[in-house]
Structures are given as structure tokens and as C-alpha cells.
Amino acid sequence: MIPLDRIDSLLAPVDRDLDRRYPGDDPEGQPLHTVYVSAADASTHTPIAWGAHALDILDRHVGTLHDLVGERVVEDVRAALSTRPIQDLRVDFEDGYGWRDDSVEDAHAVAAGRALAALAGDPSGPDVVGIRPKGLAPHERRRAIRTLELVLDAAGGVPAGFVFTVPKLRAAEQVVAVVAICEELERAHELTPGSLRFELQIESPQAVIDADGTATVARALHSAEGRCTGLHYGTYDYSAACGIASRYQSLDHPVADHAKAVMLAAAAQTGVWVCDGSTQVVPTGSDAHVDAALRRHFGLVTRSLERGYYQGWDMHAGHLVTRYAATFAFYRSALEPAAERLQAYLDRVGGDVVDEPATAQALATVVLRGLAAGAFEEDTVLGLGGGCTIETLRALVARTVSPGSPLP
């Protein structure tokens, strides 16, 4: 016999490293979107104002929504917009804010900190709140750190669900500096160690592929010491840096697909979320333009969901309408076949498809995401597959359930 202890000793450190780097994904906690609002305009009233504006657009163009998703989904969208229209709010001090006098940005930073603290404590407020300060380039990093510090001071610490976005990442080594910034802020302000978390915004080709051909975004993510929560795609900066003419810059351009595919592969099984970018086409103006913009955004969101990007930027209240509509419709269309296949997998019943554990994991994941998104309730799932309880679905995702084994 071969010396199995020797094989175990060789693989044990590899096993530990893989477990540390790839703990698994969370299909239930990811927001559907991130709303970016200039720091000059953001306040505690932002979610209510955006929700009211979105409902107005829905009511004025309800025929378009009925055509896209049907009356039942539209009513569920209306309910979502009436209760918690914004799931993730980011107060912007970067491109959407611009350069202003230091005293002006200081005042806006203080106001943002107070507003975010209030929203984080509001049961009907966003689940995730935060800011996008300026970047790490030499001319702006001190301003970025000052803004972040003022926001935290005004908030009285780190609000629940707080995260800040690091824009225009270009080198993995920059993430080491971001971790140092977090550590210094936590030390200086007596914050809980590890409480500051951040997202990395992928807006340059160098953030995807380094000069040596390696994937910068993968090295960056694993340099974050567990503080990185998400990778966000920057549609227009990235497209422009790749030389794409402005007329063709969009979420569905091939350069966008490539960048996001690399991001998705880098983040897979790490627990770090991937977030799609934005569209500059907003539903304003004539009825015909609003109708076209709603249909366009609905199509883009659906396309992203089909490709595994379950979160995206929303830059206008009208985008909330089609964000929820496309998301609810996507998960509802996936539910019935997923639940039936999962039940057959659990029962080991044959059929047109014989699924493997990895497929069952994917099917359970999409159902859990749909439940978390509010696209349907557990009773609906159980009506299609009696064994598909939330506990069983979670066990399938963790791959602790095999066909014929006792269910949780």
C-alpha cells in the first residue's frame, strides 16, 4: 500500500489554504443593486424620494411594465418600491461629485456620515450603506482619506452595513495600502479591528490584466485580508480606457463581458460579490423615450442575471422599476424547473435530466437568491418541491446533502 499519511501531510497545508481563500459564496445576502447619489444631493430622504419617483414612473408607464412582466409581477414591484426601494446606497464623492473646495467637501462628508448613520438604524432603510471617496492617485488620496475619516466621525463610528468603494484600482499593491488605511483609522478612532470593509471598483484594463499577464483583480482580492466585500465594474471608464468609442460603450460590449468574466472567475467561491456597472440611458423626457429606456434597462438587467451578475448600479429612480421587474421575473421563471429538478434529485427520480451534485448546488442557489430577492415565498417553493425547505436548499449549496440521504 502507498503511504497515505505522507499524502495527507503533503496536501494538508494545501487544503487549509484553499479553505481560507475559498470559503464559499453567500447566495442570500447580496443586494440587488447599488444606488449612487452625489454627496451634494444625498440625505436621509433619498430612499423615500427615489421610491416615490420610481412609483410615479411605474404608474405612468404601467402598460410597458405589464407588457414586459405581467400584472402580478408589477404589483410585487410596486410593493417593493413602497417599502424598501433602495437596498444599497453609496454616497458619491468621486466622479458623480467632482472637485469642490475642501470646506465644501468637508461639510458634505459630515452630512453624509450623519445621514448614513440614521439610515443604517432605520428598519426600512438600506441594508448596505457607504461612500465612494476619491481614489488612490497621488493628487487625490489625502482628500479621499480625509473624507472617509470625517464620514466615520460624523456617523459616530462604523454604521451597520457600512462599506466604502475604492475607485479606479490599477495595481494589486494598492489594496495593501487600503488595508493599512483601514487599520490606521480603526486604531486612531478606537474602532473595532476589522470593522472597516471596502469594495474594489474595476475601471481600468490594468485592474483586470497586469503587465505580466496575470489577473490583477485576483491578486488584489486576495490581498485584502478578508476586508473586500465586492468587485464593481465601471462601465464607462473601463470602456474608454480600452479605446471604445463613446457611442458603443455599454454593459453588453465585448470588452465589458471579458472584464466581468475575469472578475467573476476571480471572485468565485471567495464570498466576494460581483456587481455589474451602470447605463447612462435614463428614463426621462418624452413617453417614447421613457418607454425605450425602460425596455433597454430591463433587457440589460436580464442579460446580466443570465450571466451570473446579480447586482448592478442604478443611477436613476426609473432604474429601480426595471431592476425589480427584471429580477423578479428572472427568478420566477427559474423557480418551477429548478424546484422540480431539485425534488427529483432528492428523490433520485429519473426524468429528462439526471443532475449531479454541482448542478443541484446551482439550482438550490438560484432558488435561495430568488427567496432573498423577494421574488417568491418559501410556501411557493414547497408547493413545487415538498423537500425544498430553506434548510435543505442551504445544505445543497454547502454540498452536505446527497441523493437519498436524510434531509435537514
FENQUITA-V872016 format. One record per residue. PHI is phi in whole degrees, -180 to 180 (none if undefined). Layout:
# FENQUITA-V872016
phi=PHI
phi=PHI
This chain:
# FENQUITA-V872016
phi=none
phi=-76
phi=-74
phi=-65
phi=-61
phi=-65
phi=-63
phi=-61
phi=-66
phi=-71
phi=-91
phi=-56
phi=-66
phi=-66
phi=-59
phi=-64
phi=-66
phi=-65
phi=-63
phi=-71
phi=-78
phi=-129
phi=-73
phi=112
phi=-97
phi=-111
phi=-80
phi=-110
phi=-98
phi=-74
phi=-64
phi=-74
phi=-157
phi=-127
phi=-97
phi=-102
phi=-131
phi=-56
phi=-61
phi=-73
phi=-116
phi=-76
phi=-161
phi=-65
phi=-87
phi=-56
phi=-60
phi=-65
phi=-65
phi=-65
phi=-62
phi=-64
phi=-64
phi=-63
phi=-63
phi=-63
phi=-65
phi=-59
phi=-66
phi=-76
phi=-129
phi=-64
phi=-62
phi=-63
phi=-67
phi=-61
phi=-65
phi=-79
phi=-133
phi=91
phi=-66
phi=-63
phi=-64
phi=-60
phi=-66
phi=-69
phi=-63
phi=-59
phi=-64
phi=-65
phi=-69
phi=-84
phi=-109
phi=-139
phi=-68
phi=-115
phi=-92
phi=-144
phi=-116
phi=-122
phi=-82
phi=-100
phi=-114
phi=-108
phi=-59
phi=-77
phi=-120
phi=84
phi=-98
phi=-134
phi=-56
phi=-55
phi=-65
phi=-70
phi=-65
phi=-58
phi=-65
phi=-66
phi=-65
phi=-63
phi=-63
phi=-65
phi=-60
phi=-66
phi=-65
phi=-66
phi=-63
phi=-66
phi=-67
phi=-65
phi=-92
phi=-94
phi=-57
phi=-98
phi=-83
phi=-62
phi=-73
phi=-126
phi=-134
phi=171
phi=-134
phi=-116
phi=-78
phi=-69
phi=-89
phi=-102
phi=-64
phi=-55
phi=-79
phi=-134
phi=-69
phi=-68
phi=-66
phi=-62
phi=-66
phi=-62
phi=-62
phi=-60
phi=-65
phi=-65
phi=-62
phi=-66
phi=-61
phi=-68
phi=-79
phi=78
phi=128
phi=-96
phi=-62
phi=-59
phi=77
phi=-78
phi=-150
phi=-119
phi=-97
phi=-98
phi=-83
phi=54
phi=-60
phi=-131
phi=-146
phi=-61
phi=-65
phi=-64
phi=-68
phi=-59
phi=-69
phi=-64
phi=-61
phi=-63
phi=-59
phi=-59
phi=-62
phi=-68
phi=-66
phi=-64
phi=-69
phi=-67
phi=-110
phi=55
phi=-89
phi=-61
phi=-55
phi=84
phi=-79
phi=-86
phi=-124
phi=-146
phi=-110
phi=-109
phi=-95
phi=-95
phi=-126
phi=-136
phi=-59
phi=-66
phi=-77
phi=-100
phi=-127
phi=-82
phi=-62
phi=-91
phi=90
phi=-80
phi=-85
phi=-55
phi=-63
phi=-69
phi=-65
phi=-64
phi=-58
phi=-83
phi=-95
phi=-86
phi=54
phi=81
phi=-89
phi=-80
phi=-104
phi=-160
phi=-117
phi=-112
phi=-85
phi=-103
phi=-55
phi=-87
phi=-62
phi=-67
phi=-62
phi=-64
phi=-65
phi=-87
phi=83
phi=-79
phi=-59
phi=-57
phi=-61
phi=-107
phi=-75
phi=-164
phi=-65
phi=-105
phi=-74
phi=-55
phi=-68
phi=-68
phi=-60
phi=-64
phi=-59
phi=-71
phi=-65
phi=-65
phi=-59
phi=-65
phi=-67
phi=-65
phi=-89
phi=-57
phi=67
phi=-95
phi=86
phi=-91
phi=-83
phi=-107
phi=-121
phi=-71
phi=-88
phi=-118
phi=-118
phi=-86
phi=-86
phi=-114
phi=-81
phi=-132
phi=94
phi=-67
phi=-58
phi=-65
phi=-69
phi=-62
phi=-58
phi=-65
phi=-67
phi=-63
phi=-66
phi=-64
phi=-65
phi=-57
phi=-65
phi=-66
phi=-64
phi=-61
phi=-60
phi=-63
phi=-61
phi=-62
phi=-97
phi=92
phi=-105
phi=-95
phi=-141
phi=-155
phi=-80
phi=-121
phi=-109
phi=-150
phi=-58
phi=-64
phi=-66
phi=-63
phi=-60
phi=-80
phi=-62
phi=-68
phi=-62
phi=-66
phi=-66
phi=-61
phi=-64
phi=-61
phi=-71
phi=-67
phi=-69
phi=-85
phi=-65
phi=-60
phi=-64
phi=-66
phi=-64
phi=-66
phi=-68
phi=-66
phi=-64
phi=-64
phi=-64
phi=-67
phi=-86
phi=56
phi=-92
phi=-72
phi=152
phi=-70
phi=-130
phi=-109
phi=-90
phi=-96
phi=-55
phi=-65
phi=-70
phi=-61
phi=-60
phi=-66
phi=-64
phi=-65
phi=-63
phi=-67
phi=-68
phi=-63
phi=-63
phi=-64
phi=-62
phi=-64
phi=-75
phi=86
phi=-73
phi=-163
phi=-108
phi=-61
phi=-60
phi=-65
phi=-65
phi=-65
phi=-67
phi=-96
phi=-148
phi=-59
phi=-89
phi=-89
phi=-73
phi=-61
phi=-64
phi=-68
phi=-60
phi=-66
phi=-67
phi=-66
phi=-63
phi=-79
phi=59
phi=-105
phi=-121
phi=-121
phi=-54
phi=84
phi=-80
phi=-60
phi=-84
phi=-62
